[in-house]
């Protein structure tokens, strides 16, 4: 493969797909072939101490290829897609300048969008974040939620009435997801990144993907997921933290709080992971730039070779 042409064209491989499809192993083989670095686009692997439940690369894998944006935040530190987008662009630009091919890999649609296209507020939404603020209205009152808006987005707070709950919550939702007040998006979409993304999506038959998800969840408990969450709890990281309100952690916290029995917890994680994978596929299927590769009947070598062929095709 002619890396000179790839670098000259500022090509960046964007490898996407649902959870448990097999992105990690493939991306590491590809990065080794290219002599490149992996730029993670996973919204939970950025957090320290959350290794098993986020299916982070192993220590051996992390040592074999330089990874970026893994273990860069404490679980109680807020990290938005907007922040990631800005920092990841700088990382990618730096790698290209140094003659290193960036291999972006992940399943977080907001992170990929923020990196490649920038975020456009009307298209940013997350039900979990929205529900968080509506629950806070119920528990702490309208005044408390409006005070939170005044702190992070005073421009919107001056424009909105405290009792306009829907718009107040919407403004807070956008800030949570992008790290920027909704008012900055009045001018429209951010500029796209100054590199040439080459999107490849890995997919499998749904039954095979779901089978892999169930196997992975079982392996997570064998590897110590319960103990990992107990350790997080002992360190003072509460289950109400945004980082821990994610599949695999929220269910274990519910179990530790005697809200679920063990078998119910495991089954719920499997069910919620399947739902998450379905949402990921729905998100990525909308992006017509992605060239999809069904990897069910391919060996790992064939997958890597095919992805590299797609990546090196003339623009």
C-alpha positions in Angstrom: 0.0 0.0 0.0 1.4 3.4 -1.0 1.4 5.3 2.3 2.8 8.4 0.6 -0.3 8.9 -1.5 -2.5 8.2 1.6 -0.7 10.9 3.6 -0.6 13.3 0.7 -4.4 13.0 0.3 -4.8 13.4 4.1 -6.8 10.2 4.2 -8.1 9.0 7.6 -9.7 5.6 8.0 -13.0 5.7 10.0 -13.9 2.2 11.1 -17.4 2.0 12.6 -19.9 -0.6 13.6 -22.1 -1.9 16.4 -20.7 -3.1 19.8 -19.3 -6.6 19.8 -19.0 -6.7 16.0 -15.2 -7.1 16.2 -13.8 -3.6 15.6 -11.0 -3.7 18.2 -9.1 -6.7 16.8 -9.5 -5.6 13.2 -8.4 -2.0 13.9 -5.2 -3.1 15.7 -4.2 -5.4 12.8 -4.9 -2.5 10.4 -2.9 0.0 12.4 0.0 -2.4 12.5 -0.1 -2.8 8.8 -0.2 1.0 8.3 2.2 1.8 11.0 -0.5 4.1 12.3 -2.1 5.2 15.6 -5.6 4.4 16.7 -7.8 7.3 17.6 -10.6 5.9 19.8 -14.1 7.2 19.2 -15.8 5.5 22.1 -17.6 7.8 24.6 -17.0 5.4 27.6 -13.5 4.2 27.0 -12.3 7.7 27.6 -12.9 7.0 31.3 -10.4 5.4 33.7 -11.2 2.4 35.8 -14.0 1.3 33.4 -12.2 -1.4 31.6 -14.3 -4.6 31.6 -17.7 -3.0 31.1 -16.5 -0.9 28.2 -14.6 -3.8 26.5 -11.4 -1.7 26.3 -8.5 -3.1 24.4 -6.3 -5.4 26.6 -3.1 -4.1 28.1 -1.2 -6.1 25.4 -3.3 -4.5 22.6 -2.7 -1.0 24.1 1.0 -1.7 24.2 1.2 -3.0 20.7 -0.3 0.1 19.0 -0.4 3.7 20.2 -4.0 4.6 21.2 -5.5 8.0 21.8 -8.5 9.0 23.9 -8.5 6.0 26.2 -8.3 6.5 29.9 -8.1 10.3 29.6 -10.8 11.3 32.1 -12.0 10.4 35.6 -15.5 8.9 35.8 -16.8 12.0 37.6 -15.4 14.4 34.9 -17.8 15.5 32.2 -16.6 15.0 28.7 -18.8 16.1 25.8 -18.9 15.1 22.1 -18.0 18.7 21.3 -14.8 18.5 23.4 -13.9 15.2 21.9 -14.5 16.6 18.4 -12.1 19.5 18.9 -9.4 17.5 20.7 -9.6 14.5 18.3 -9.3 16.8 15.2 -6.1 18.3 16.7 -4.8 14.8 17.4 -5.6 13.7 13.8 -4.0 16.8 12.3 -0.9 16.2 14.4 -0.5 12.6 13.4 -0.9 13.5 9.7 1.7 16.2 10.0 4.1 13.7 11.5 3.5 11.2 8.7 1.4 8.8 10.8 -1.9 7.4 9.5 -4.8 7.9 11.9 -7.2 4.9 12.3 -10.3 6.2 13.9 -12.3 3.4 15.5 -15.5 3.4 17.5 -19.2 3.1 17.8 -20.2 6.4 19.3 -22.1 8.2 16.6 -21.9 11.6 18.2 -18.1 11.3 18.6 -17.7 10.4 14.9 -20.0 13.2 13.8 -18.2 15.7 16.0 -14.8 14.7 14.6 -15.6 14.5 11.0 -18.5 17.0 10.4 -18.9 19.1 13.5 -22.0 19.2 15.6 -25.2 20.9 14.5 -27.5 21.5 17.5 -30.8 20.6 15.9 -29.4 17.1 15.1 -28.1 16.5 18.7 -30.3 14.6 21.0 -30.0 11.9 23.6 -33.0 10.6 25.6 -30.9 9.6 28.6 -29.6 13.2 29.0 -33.1 14.6 28.4 -34.6 12.3 31.1 -31.9 13.3 33.5 -32.9 16.9 33.5 -36.6 16.2 33.6 -36.0 14.0 36.7 -34.0 16.8 38.2 -37.0 19.1 37.7 -39.2 16.6 39.6 -36.7 16.1 42.4 -35.1 19.5 42.8 -37.5 21.9 41.2 -37.6 24.2 38.3 -35.4 26.8 40.0 -32.6 24.4 40.4 -32.6 23.3 36.8 -32.8 26.9 35.6 -29.9 27.9 37.8 -27.9 25.1 36.1 -28.7 26.7 32.7 -27.7 30.1 34.0 -24.3 28.7 34.9 -23.4 27.1 31.6 -25.5 29.1 29.1 -26.3 32.6 30.4 -27.4 33.8 27.0 -30.1 31.2 26.7 -31.1 31.7 30.3 -31.7 35.4 29.6 -33.9 34.5 26.6 -35.9 31.8 28.2 -38.6 31.9 31.0 -37.7 29.6 33.9 -41.1 27.8 33.5 -40.4 27.0 29.8 -39.2 23.6 30.9 -39.0 22.0 27.4 -36.7 24.7 26.1 -34.7 24.9 29.3 -34.1 21.2 29.2 -33.3 21.3 25.5 -30.6 23.9 26.1 -29.1 21.8 28.9 -29.3 18.7 26.7 -27.3 20.4 23.9 -24.7 21.7 26.4 -24.3 18.3 27.9 -23.8 16.6 24.6 -21.6 19.2 22.8 -19.9 21.1 25.6 -21.2 24.3 24.0 -24.2 26.5 24.7 -27.0 26.1 22.1 -26.7 29.8 21.3 -23.4 29.3 19.4 -25.2 27.1 16.9 -27.5 29.8 15.7 -25.1 30.5 12.8 -25.5 26.9 11.5 -23.2 23.9 11.1 -19.6 23.9 12.1 -17.0 23.5 9.4 -16.1 19.9 8.4 -12.7 18.6 9.3 -9.8 19.3 7.0 -9.0 15.7 6.1 -10.5 13.1 3.8 -12.4 10.5 5.8 -12.8 7.0 4.4 -15.6 5.3 6.2 -15.8 1.5 6.5 -18.6 -0.2 8.5 -18.3 -3.7 9.9 -21.5 -5.7 10.2 -22.7 -9.2 10.9 -26.0 -11.1 10.6 -28.2 -10.0 13.5 -28.4 -13.4 15.1 -24.6 -13.8 15.0 -24.1 -10.3 16.5 -26.6 -11.0 19.3 -24.8 -14.3 20.0 -21.5 -12.4 20.3 -23.1 -9.9 22.6 -24.4 -12.6 24.9 -21.1 -14.3 25.0 -19.3 -11.1 25.7 -21.5 -10.2 28.6 -20.9 -13.6 30.1 -17.2 -13.2 29.7 -17.3 -9.8 31.3 -18.6 -11.3 34.5 -16.0 -14.0 34.4 -13.4 -11.3 34.0 -14.6 -9.4 37.0 -17.2 -6.8 35.9 -19.0 -7.1 39.3 -15.7 -6.5 41.1 -14.9 -3.6 38.8 -18.1 -1.8 39.7 -17.6 -2.5 43.4 -14.2 -0.9 43.1 -15.7 2.1 41.4 -18.2 2.4 44.2 -15.5 2.1 46.9 -13.6 4.9 45.2 -16.7 7.1 45.6 -17.9 7.1 42.1 -21.7 7.0 42.3 -24.0 5.3 39.9 -25.8 8.6 39.2 -22.7 9.9 37.3 -23.2 10.3 33.6 -20.3 8.1 32.8 -21.8 5.2 34.8 -25.3 5.6 33.5 -24.3 3.3 30.7 -25.1 -0.3 29.8 -23.2 -2.8 31.9 -22.7 -0.4 34.8 -26.1 0.9 35.6 -27.5 -2.6 35.8 -24.7 -3.7 38.2 -25.3 -0.7 40.4 -29.0 -1.6 40.4 -27.9 -5.1 41.5 -25.6 -3.8 44.3 -28.6 -1.6 45.4 -30.7 -4.7 45.7 -33.0 -3.5 42.8 -32.2 -6.6 40.6 -31.3 -10.2 41.3 -28.1 -11.5 39.7 -29.7 -13.4 36.8 -32.1 -10.5 36.1 -29.1 -8.1 36.0 -27.2 -10.3 33.5 -30.3 -10.7 31.3 -31.0 -6.9 31.4 -27.4 -6.1 30.4 -27.7 -8.5 27.4 -31.1 -7.0 26.4 -29.9 -3.4 26.7 -26.7 -4.2 24.8 -28.7 -5.6 21.9 -30.9 -2.5 21.9 -27.8 -0.3 22.0 -26.3 -2.2 19.0 -29.6 -1.7 17.1 -29.5 2.0 17.8 -25.9 2.2 16.6 -26.7 0.5 13.3 -29.7 2.8 12.8 -27.5 5.8 13.3 -24.7 4.6 11.0 -27.0 3.3 8.3 -28.1 6.9 7.7 -24.5 7.9 6.6 -24.3 7.0 2.9 -20.5 7.6 3.0 -20.0 4.3 4.9 -19.0 1.3 2.8 -20.3 -1.7 4.6 -18.5 -5.0 5.0 -20.3 -8.1 6.1 -17.7 -10.0 8.0 -19.6 -13.2 9.0 -17.9 -15.5 6.5 -14.6 -13.8 6.3 -11.4 -14.6 8.2 -9.6 -11.9 10.1 -7.0 -11.7 7.4 -9.6 -11.3 4.7 -11.4 -8.5 6.7 -8.1 -6.6 7.2 -7.1 -6.9 3.5 -10.6 -5.8 2.3 -10.7 -2.8 4.6 -7.2 -1.8 3.4 -8.3 -2.2 -0.3 -11.2 0.2 0.4 -8.9 2.6 2.2 -6.3 2.8 -0.6 -8.8 3.1 -3.5 -8.1 6.3 -5.5 -10.3 9.2 -4.5 
